[in-house]
């Protein structure tokens, strides 16, 4: 059974694979599955892994906040 995706706190918890249309974020713990984060190719090329992780974390926090406000 897949676990709910956590808020990623560090790069040791994920593997970032760059693609032409975004990044694939794989969790080291495979029970969490993978995520395809779409972003422009320019961003994929220019952003560091830390910046991609921070962007992803911000999106997860937004989703959690929205879900709490709209039960």
Helices and strands as residue ranges (DSSP letters): G 11-13, E 14-19, E 22-27, G 30-32, E 34-38, H 41-46, H 49-69
